[in-house]
Amino acid sequence: MQRLFGKQKKENQDLVETILLEQYNAYYRLAYSYVHNDADASDIVQNGAYKALRSCHTLKQPEYAQTWIYRIMLNECFSFLKHAKAYSYEEMEEEGFQDQAYAEDRYEDIDLKRAIDQLEKKDKAVVILRFFEDRKLEEIAEILDENLSTVKSRLYRSLRKMRAALEDDREQSIEPSRKVGE
């Protein structure tokens, strides 16, 4: 029995390692979409990979390994955001930080980024997994450990919120130009 358990553990470890290597960029994009910083996103992925490898023996169904790892990465993102270090201006100068809003932000559509950032964390996760990671709704439900109908509701509600936020941004950018021309 011990030999069988050891064989399963090794198979799980190999599977998790393979998935981590193949999906590293997807995990990095996921983390970056939450923290908007290269170093922090890398730390999140490394911590998530460590936790996945450390606990791969608890994986009972290897066919769900990818979903299991996504859940670990999302939990790492949420944990990081919950315990994110606040920097003072002096600390930022000492550590040589650049203006993060300009140096690290690589989104082409700033308004879309802002609309996504305004969503609650689980709603944001649904949008990112669906549209940036091309995950099916069923996979997202497994990753977030929620019902499919809940994921659908979150997605459609989030899209309405984002659309409203984008329309508000558009109206605000048009308003000043009308006043100038009057």
N, C-alpha and C positions, 0 to 999 in steps of 0.2 A: 504494500500500500504506500509506503514512504517513497519507494522508487517511482511509482505512478504519479504521486503528487509532485515530486521533483521534476519529472518529465513535463508535466503540465505547466509548472512554473517556468521552466526554460522556454517552452513553446510560447507562453504568454509574453515573456520578456522579449523574445525575438520578434513577435508580432507587434508589440508596442514600440520597440525600437524602429522597426520598418515604417510604421505609420508616422512616427515622429519625424523621421528623416524625409519621408515623402511629402508630408503635409506641413513642414516647418513654415513655409512662406504663408500658408493660409492661417496658421496660428499667430504668426507675427502680425499679419494684416488685421486680424481680429483684435489683438491686444493694442495695436497702434490706433485703431479706430476708437478705442476707449481713452487712451492716455495721451495721444498726440505727441509722443516723444520716443525717439529711437531707442535710447538707453533703457527707459522704463519698459517699453514693449519687449525688448530683448530679455530683460530680467524676468518679466512675467512668463515668457515662453520657457526660459531656462528653469524657473521654479516649477512650472507646470510639468515640464518634461521629467524633472527630478521626482516629483510626487507620483507621476504616472509609473515611472520605472520602479520606484520604491514600493508601490502598492500593487504592482501588476499581478501578484499572486492572488489578489482578491477578485480579479476579473473572472466571473463565473461563466459568461457566454462570450467567447472570443469573437463571434460574428458582430457583436456590438462594441468592439474595442474602439473604433473610430468615434462613435457617439460618446463613449465613456471618456475619451481623452478630450473631446470638445467641451464636455461638461467640466472637466478639471480646469481647462484653460479659462472658461468663463468664470468659474469660481475664483481663480487667481486674479482675473481682471477686477471682479467685484471686491475682492479682499484688498487689492492694491488701492482702489479708489476709496474704500472705506478708511484706510489707514494712510492715505497719501500724506507725505511730509509737506508741510507748509514752509516755504522759504521766505525769509525776510529779504529786503532789498540788499542789505549788507552781505548776507550769506551768498546771494546770487553774484554780487560783484567779486567776492573772495574766491568763489569757485569758478569764476570766468564764464558764467552763463551769458548767453546772448539773449536777445529778446525772443522768447520761445514762440510767440505768436507768429513771428515772421521767419525765424530760422528753421523751425521744425515742420511747419504746416505745408503739406504738399497736396492738399485737396485742390482740385481745379475749380470747383464750385463752392465758394465760401458760404453762400446762402444755404446750400444743401447741407453742408457740414454743420452749420449752426442749427438748422432745423432738426437734424438727427441728434445733435447733442442736447436738445431741449426735451427729448423723450425720456421716460423713465427707463431704468437700466434693463428690465426684461423686455420692454417694447423695443428698445434700441437693439437688443440682442436679436430679436426676431427679424428686424429690418436688415441688419448687417448680415446675418446668416442667410437670409433669403436672397438679397440682391447683390451683395458683395462676395459672398461665398457660394452662391448658386446651390444652396441646399433646398431640398424638397420640404414641404410643410410637415410631412410625416417625420422626416429626420430631425427637423427643428423641435417637434413635439417630444421626441425621444431625448434629444440633447438637453432641453429645458425641463424634462420630466413633467410635462403638462399634457392635457388633452388636446387632440387635434383641433377641436372646435375653439378652445381657448386661444391657441396659437393663431388661428384664422381671425378671431375677433381682435386680438392684439395687433395683427398685421394691418387689418383694414382701419382700425381706429388710429393706429400710428400714421398710416398714409394720409388720413383725413387731417390729422394734426399737422403733419408736415406740409401738406398742401396749403392749409390755412396760414401757417407761418411764412411760407414762401410768398403767398399772395400779399400778406401784410408787409413783408420786406419790399416787395415790388411796388406796392402803393406808397410806401414811405419814401422810396427812391424817386418816384414820379412827383410827389407833392412839392418838394422844394423847387423843382425845375418849373412847375406851373406858376408858382409865386414869383419867381424871378422874371418870367416873361410877361406878367400882368402889368 
